[in-house]
Each structure stands twice: as structure tokens, then as C-alpha cells.
Amino acid sequence: MSTHTPTGRYFHVNGGRVYGHVREGDGPALVFLHYWGGSHRTWRPVIERLGPAHPFVSYDHRGWGESTETPGPYGMAQLADDTEQVIDQLGYDDYVVVGHSMGGKVAQIFASRRPAGLKGVVLVAPAPPAPVGVTHEFQEELAHAYDNDDTIGRSIDLVLTNGELSAEARRQVHEDSARAGEAARMAWPRQALVEDFADRVGAINVPVLVLAGSDDKVDPPQTLRAHLLPLIPTATLTELSGTGHLSPLEVPDRIASHIGAFIARL
């Protein structure tokens, strides 16, 4: 008899292991990939709203959360390899990958490999497959976004959100952002952000739903319409009014609702 209570476990990946929460259940499994600064906990409010029987895995990318000891490299291809290995160990036959921001870029690379069993992709405030207008100055500024409590607080207020996070969510963002391994924290702004996969994502051959916050200052809807949708023929975009980049924490009910509807259409 399957249990619908999530359990914590480690998965073997190249050079180490990553930690995740897993729940068994019925229907296509959801594979959650978190943003630069997050952990598997970022997805918890969304998962709680999906219904108690939906199977999922939500894991910490190498260098983040409970996976901080896992060595690099921390580039996008490596993170996509990790996704492949986690799914293999779970033996999923039918699954949907849900990626947020950096995790959205990982999801695109993973899906472009056309893995067996992949039924669809949900990209939540995703980083586009190639950098858009990224300068060296911006990269250096971003590299210091999570230096300390003050810079994390400013990042939350000025960049990541549009409005208030709950006290609990805010505390979690502080903890997750501060906890990352140094090399993993620097890998995104200095390397992975500017990795260019524009020539690969056209190979994605499953439905892709893009959820973009109308007030997202990091990857706004107009950027995704211009620099992501034309590259992925199967992608459609839904704009979420009044929310910013951290939509899984800002409006988890709406994210869960769109994911549920997307799965139902598959």
C-alpha cells in the first residue's frame, strides 16, 4: 500500500548525493526544481495545495539546502544530469518537470534531451535559455545578492517580490539564500546565467506552460515572450497579475491551480 506522506531521502548523483522530499501517489509525478537562492522547501506551499495524493519529488540542487556538501561543477548541464539521475532512481514512467527561475533553465535543458517518460514542462518565472542584456557589472552585482542578511533582505524587497511575503516565507528565503555553498552560490551569476542553450531548446517536443508574474523584475513577461516563446514551439505563456519573481511563495495557490489544470489537459 502506498503512503501519501512525503519522505526525505538522498539520491546519488555524479560526485555525491542530493537531498529531496518524495511522495508516492497516482498520476504523473511532478519533479520540482528550485531557483538560485532556494531549496526543496521553496515548493512546499505549492505542493500543499496540489492535493494529498499527487506524487512528487522536490530536491535540493547540488550546493543548496541539504545538498551543500555536493561538489561541483554547478553548471546547467550538470544540474540537468542530476535531474535525470533523480528521476532514474525513482523509476518514474510518467512525469512533468516544474522549474522555477534557474530551475526553469535546468528544466529546459533537461527537456531538450527528450527523456523517456516526460509528459510536459511547467516553467515558473524561468530564466530564458540564453542571457538577455546581461553585463559584467550586473553579474558582479548579482554575485553579492546573498552576501549577508542585509543584502538578502534588499534582494527580497527590491528584486524578488512584488509585495509582502509571509514572515515564515521570508525567514525561509533568508535561511536558504545564506546556506548555499560558496561555489554553488557564485556559479549562477558568474557562469550558468550566461550559458547559452538557445540552439537546443527547440528540440523540446512536449507541452510547455510558462507562468510569468506581471511584476517580475528578474524575468518579466515581455522578456520571456521575446526570448523564450519563439525558441520553444510547444510553449504558451500565462501572465500572473500582481506577482513578482518568487511566485511559488507569493501566490502558491495560483501556481498550484495552473499546474493542476496543465496536468489535467495532458
Secondary structure, 3 states (H helix, E strand, C coil): CCCCCCEEEEEEECCEEEEEEEECCCCCEEEEECCCCCCHHHHHHHHHCCCCCCCEEEECCCCCHHHCCCCCCCCHHHHHHHHHHHHHHHCCCCEEEEEECHHHHHHHHHHHCCCCCEEEEEEECCCCCCCCCCCHHHHHHHHCCCCCHHHHHHHHHHHHCCCCCCHHHHHHHHHHHHHCCHHHHHHHHHCHHHCCCCCCHHHCCCCEEEEEECCCCCCCHHHHHHHCHHHCCCEEEEEECCCCCCHHHHCHHHHHHHHHHHHHHC
